[in-house]
Amino acid sequence: MNTRIFFVTDIHGSERCFKKFLNGGKFYKADVLMLAGDITGKMIIPIVKQYDDTWLCSYAGSEIPMKSEVQVQELEKSIRDSGFYPYRTEASEMLSLEADKKKVNELFTKLMVDTVESWVQMAEERLRDSGIKCFISPGNDDRWEIDSALNKSDVIINSEERVVEVDRDHEMITLGLTNHTPWKSPREFDEEVLAERVDKMAAGVKKMENCVFNLHCPPYGTVIDLAPKLDGTLKPMLSGGQVVMASAGSTAVRDAIKKYQPLVGLHGHIHESKGVATIDRTKCFNPGSEYGEGVLRGLLLDLIEKRIKSYLFTSG
């Protein structure tokens, strides 16, 4: 049995990339769609109503005035496509939000959950009765509150911390947690915790030689976990005018792959490190990410029992 997987990760709220992901099933003739980790955006962009019923928005380094509903809607679409959350408000509410970080945090969570719910609904409408299986799971940057939106769908499968069937020959385990980063994102844990979570899932795998390890963090010390090394101010370090790169992946993930030797490792998290790494019999992939440009990077993976038939990185 041949199964084609279209795997993407790290779209960080870009609605343009999400729509491309959904369309990828038909376009690439894939049997399975996988969006694995870091699906939510990073910032709210206020669109403020003025006293003369016009609107004003500070976005992409410019002050953008708008006089009509059409202009506002066009800007909202551009903001969503870039991975941010547009929010219509008024000057009085802006003052209230600026004075209360708790309110901003609650609003941010609400916009994330609302967006994920709308995306799930979009996926259900497009994929129901299509014959395409769709897995969407969270990553380290995603707040815990979005999980309920993924879990209540009867079309989307949230595979996080579960053993699931990709097809009749291949099982998959999924972990969106990562080791600690300078950004202190919601789902960061010690390496020992990552190892325990993987071991718990691996114990339920029936045929490890056919298993897919969908682990958001790439294995440490490989070509797919290299990220810019940061200084004390979180700015990239330079040497000879070039950005210094360093491994930022997980030792627990690397050790688990060496221990269990699954068929495939699917990873993301490090946007700059598209590539393939081989650990003993396991091929590990990271398609990278260019979500900010509206470009969807992905991996087409054809699996047959006990081996990878072919693979191809995509970008578009």
Salt bridges, closest charged atoms under 4 A:
ASP10 OD1 - HIS12 NE2 3.60
ASP10 OD1 - HIS216 NE2 3.62
ASP10 OD1 - HIS271 NE2 3.44
GLU15 OE2 - ARG80 NE 3.63
ASP38 OD2 - HIS12 NE2 3.58
ASP38 OD2 - HIS216 NE2 3.22
ASP53 OD1 - LYS49 NZ 3.73
GLU69 OE2 - ARG88 NH2 2.79
GLU76 OE2 - ARG88 NE 2.73
ASP81 OD2 - ARG16 NH2 3.67
ASP81 OD2 - LYS77 NZ 2.80
ASP114 OD2 - LYS110 NZ 2.71
GLU117 OE2 - LYS152 NZ 3.33
ASP141 OD2 - HIS12 ND1 3.74
ASP141 OD2 - LYS42 NZ 3.05
ASP147 OD1 - ARG187 NH2 2.47
ASP154 OD1 - ARG128 NH2 3.08
GLU161 OE2 - ARG197 NH1 2.78
ASP167 OD1 - HIS170 ND1 2.94
GLU188 OE1 - HIS180 ND1 3.92
ASP190 OD1 - HIS180 NE2 2.73
ASP199 OD1 - LYS259 NZ 3.50
ASP255 OD1 - ARG254 NE 3.21
ASP280 OD2 - LYS258 NZ 3.76
GLU290 OE2 - ARG297 NE 2.93
ASP302 OD1 - ARG4 NE 2.80
